Amino acid sequence: MIRTTVTFPLEAHVQWRHEALESGLTFSDYIYQNMMARKHKPADSLDEKLKKKFALFDEIGHSGERVDLGTALRKDRNRDET
């Protein structure tokens, strides 16, 4: 193994050090195990990422009143003519 220096935000360092102690691991082993677990985690496909990002829009889109877009556009277009 190679020893190196990495800079972490103080809050992350404190949290990870605490988690390492609770796990009975050294800080180095804790970081290494978590990095290796993350490396081997299957990446989400682009479709899965988009589904996660747009889930809120899907929920909102199905929660409101149904509107006929063509009728609504014609009504808006014609409102100034009458």
LINCOR-V767669 format. One record per backbone hydrogen bond with DSSP energy under -0.5 kcal/mol. NH is the residue of the N-H (numbers start at 1). CO is the residue of the C=O. If there is no record, write none. Layout:
nh=NH co=CO
nh=NH co=CO
This chain:
nh=8 co=6
nh=13 co=9
nh=14 co=10
nh=15 co=11
nh=16 co=12
nh=17 co=13
nh=18 co=14
nh=19 co=15
nh=20 co=16
nh=21 co=17
nh=22 co=18
nh=23 co=19
nh=24 co=20
nh=24 co=21
nh=25 co=20
nh=30 co=26
nh=31 co=27
nh=32 co=28
nh=33 co=29
nh=34 co=30
nh=35 co=31
nh=36 co=32
nh=37 co=33
nh=38 co=34
nh=39 co=35
nh=40 co=36
nh=41 co=38
nh=49 co=45
nh=50 co=46
nh=51 co=47
nh=52 co=48
nh=53 co=49
nh=54 co=50
nh=55 co=52
nh=58 co=54
nh=59 co=55
nh=60 co=56
nh=61 co=57
nh=62 co=58
nh=63 co=60
nh=64 co=60
nh=69 co=67
nh=72 co=68
nh=73 co=69
nh=74 co=70
nh=75 co=71
nh=76 co=72
nh=77 co=73
nh=78 co=74
nh=79 co=75
nh=79 co=76
nh=80 co=77
nh=81 co=78
nh=82 co=78
